[in-house]
Amino acid sequence: MVVGSDWTGNGGLVTTSSDRFWQETEAALAEFPVDVRINRDDFYSQPDWDVFQMRYTSADGFRLCAWLSVPKGRGPFPAIVRMPDYGSVHDIVYTPLREQAVVMNPTYRGQRNSDQVFQAQYPGLLTEGIAAPESYVMRRVFADILRGIDALSVQAEAQLQNIALIGSGLGGALALAGAARRRSVHAVAANTPIALGNPISLMPGLGYPLAELNDYLRLYPTRREAVVQNTEELDVLKIAEKITVPVLLSVGINDTNSCPLAFGEELAAKIPDCDLRVYHGAAEGGGHEHAQIQTSWLANKLGIG
Amino acid sequence: MATQQDLEDFTTQVTPPADFDDFWSGTLEQLSQISLKPVITAEPLRSNDDAHVFDVTYLSLGGLEVSAWYSVPTQGDGPFPAILNLPGYKSEPPVRRDWAKKGVAVLSVSVRGKLRSSAEFNPGYPGLLTSGLESKENYGYRGVISDCVRGVDFLRSRPEIDPERIYACGSSQGGGLTLITSALRPEIKAGVAGYPFLCCFPEAMTMFRSYPYDELACYARAYPEEGERMLETLRYFDAVNFAPKITCPMVVGIALDDEVCPPETSYAAYRALTGHKELWLFPNSGHGNAHDYPAQEREWLSVQIGLETAVS
């Protein structure tokens, strides 16, 4: 089964480089069937929910892996997709809501269990192949996440109700992108979405992971224009207005690693239905207080709890 | 949220096995027979005005090659004090350039199973916590702990490092490994163990249903006949059993709403410390996210190292 975009933004019209990027991304995905294979993991399945390992195909034929948990009992169930952050491991499912909701933790290429062809390095992934658009891996990371949502939509283990996307850092940006591109999404909770592609990401003095960009420019100063051009379409600000679902967004006033405050505030202003929470004293947004707020917010949006 | 009274009321069934000391002295002896064979490669991409960064490898238990990021101050000739930065369970070890400006080197160890140390041992995450549980000799953490111990050997082998000023820190698994490594290597002069994992396995695996501890519950459910043997193996790797052997000043940081490493279990490790110790309790904080923790860690280590001001 081939699953493509169900959301073309401007009625399919390509008017900006961002539109062109996303159209090319959808076209790259459409070249390969999703081909979902799903197996119950007997070891990690629990008395109250089953755990599955899903595998499916993304752009360029990459096979990707996701953890999926399905509550025991009769569905349909709401679903939570926890987008992967910047790191080699994406957790096996954990959320206090997993007894009432299907939970999917999809990976992108290069993460563990999705690294047969390419193994991402940390630090390293943020600039892997950045000199040219066709080699810049991060552009395909966004494709992989759209394909994860597609795979969830066509899997046969669980009947689904509303879908919410959640994520932190890179995962926060991926969650927002997923909501901008897939109408099947009903709500997003994004913490400190990474400012990759935004000019603020090239400021000196940032911490990792954004500091990888400055590391690269320090070693290759003549490639600045290429870095700007090949990342700018990944700036979630460019698609923020297309997110029509409710968004809970958390940022921290001292964040210099992922989502500088100015970026977070601009993002919140562009998202039509955004509940922005700014945390003082936090190096990064969220933290424990926000985790509790987010759980309640998700339960409310998904009609559980 | 746990209260301090909850922490004090908690008791653990964890006790050291009779041959605990023999097992670990034997492991250290085995390690000492393996040549360190350090390889140090400059990483210009990660180096900056403050820090020369190197990709380091050295040999550890079983002759396995372990990687690390090594950050050395660009200013001054040394010998520099050094921090051994120990990694969390699933995260990759960070490049720590932040201390270089204050004249402190950092070795950030990529223990076996991590991306850059996974060629010969790669149980995955989840997976590491149950790898080799059938015996203390084969348990994966015997190698993981050895890799941290060898980090001390590496630092002491370097002419630019002051061997009398080696410190340790880490959070979660890194917190547990800070306790354990400090017990095994008295050359460590002080340590900060945040939200320590690897404490009170029998209780921790039943208190929450969150990973990584839940891996043990899955193992016990899948192999009920192995449950007793699993717990016997884990006695050799429980930080609570190492804590009384730590002679240097040690901090244990605990988030009272920690949903990954039960606060009571971390407190049991703190309680078992017999040397100079400090307890940092963070109410309304969860695992790894106490807002004040990073600054407190910097301040405390700065004082121990003898710096005039903390690293910002």
Chai-1 contact restraints between the chains, C-beta under 6 A:
chainA,res_idxA,chainB,res_idxB,connection_type,confidence,min_distance_angstrom,max_distance_angstrom,comment,restraint_id
A,F43,B,C218,contact,1.0,0.0,6.0,A-B,restraint_1
A,F43,B,A222,contact,1.0,0.0,6.0,A-B,restraint_2
A,Y44,B,C218,contact,1.0,0.0,6.0,A-B,restraint_3
A,G87,B,S91,contact,1.0,0.0,6.0,A-B,restraint_4
A,S88,B,E92,contact,1.0,0.0,6.0,A-B,restraint_5
A,S88,B,L115,contact,1.0,0.0,6.0,A-B,restraint_6
A,V89,B,K90,contact,1.0,0.0,6.0,A-B,restraint_7
A,V89,B,Y125,contact,1.0,0.0,6.0,A-B,restraint_8
A,I92,B,P126,contact,1.0,0.0,6.0,A-B,restraint_9
A,I92,B,Y211,contact,1.0,0.0,6.0,A-B,restraint_10
A,Y94,B,S210,contact,1.0,0.0,6.0,A-B,restraint_11
A,Y94,B,Y211,contact,1.0,0.0,6.0,A-B,restraint_12
A,Y122,B,E92,contact,1.0,0.0,6.0,A-B,restraint_13
A,D215,B,L45,contact,1.0,0.0,6.0,A-B,restraint_14
A,D215,B,R46,contact,1.0,0.0,6.0,A-B,restraint_15
A,L219,B,P44,contact,1.0,0.0,6.0,A-B,restraint_16
A,L219,B,L45,contact,1.0,0.0,6.0,A-B,restraint_17
A,G281,B,H291,contact,1.0,0.0,6.0,A-B,restraint_18
A,A282,B,H291,contact,1.0,0.0,6.0,A-B,restraint_19
A,G287,B,N289,contact,1.0,0.0,6.0,A-B,restraint_20
A,H288,B,D257,contact,1.0,0.0,6.0,A-B,restraint_21
A,H288,B,S285,contact,1.0,0.0,6.0,A-B,restraint_22
A,H288,B,G286,contact,1.0,0.0,6.0,A-B,restraint_23
A,H288,B,N289,contact,1.0,0.0,6.0,A-B,restraint_24
